[in-house]
Amino acid sequence: MAKPVKLAHVVYSTRRFDEMIAWYQTVFEASVVYQNPALAFLTYDDEHHRFAFANLSVLKATSDEAGERGEIGVNHVAYTYANLGDLLDTYARLKEAGITPYWPVHHGLTLSFYYQDPDGNRMEFQVDCCTAEEANAFMRTDSFEANPIGVVIHPEELLAQYRSGIPLERLLVPPAGPASEIPREHGLC
């Protein structure tokens, strides 16, 4: 049975964006890999990012109230799988148990399936699509600046291609398509 090989990162939603970034830089000696007014990605090691911050003052500027789950705090925790085959095998196993991702997305640097547990806690099951160095370089491109979220993908199509023998490297290539929106009831905005 496929299991995650590491804890990848934690994403926080905040209305203290600059303060949070500064605190994590100080405490973890982290460096900013990418930042725009709405999102920031930081790392303290060879991983492309260990923390991400979503600036609710930009993403939900008119909202003064927390949602049902609360908006401020941990948005999701991410787990990395060894390869796309393990991630797709896990997807198939969970689907058989009636558990499906609420948001399957190709972020460019990761291919990710987002799930929600019975209490509403969100988690990302991902596989890296490139090395940390390549991911860091990608986050400095105009392409990433134009779409730091990614493109919605179709797990059933990927699973069928995987089972038909298409090489995993080909399946990791980001698909062309419109920028993904994070599902409002689950995401950052």
Secondary structure, DSSP 8 states (H G I E B T S, - for coil): ----SEEEEEEEEES-HHHHHHHHHHHH--EEEEE-SSEEEEESSSSS-SEEEEEHHHHTTT--S--SS-SSEEEEEEEE-SSHHHHHHHHHHHHHTT---SEEEE-SSEEEEEEE-TT--EEEEEEESS-HHHHHHHTTSHHHHH-SS-EE--HHHHHHHHHTT--HHHHTS----------TTTS--
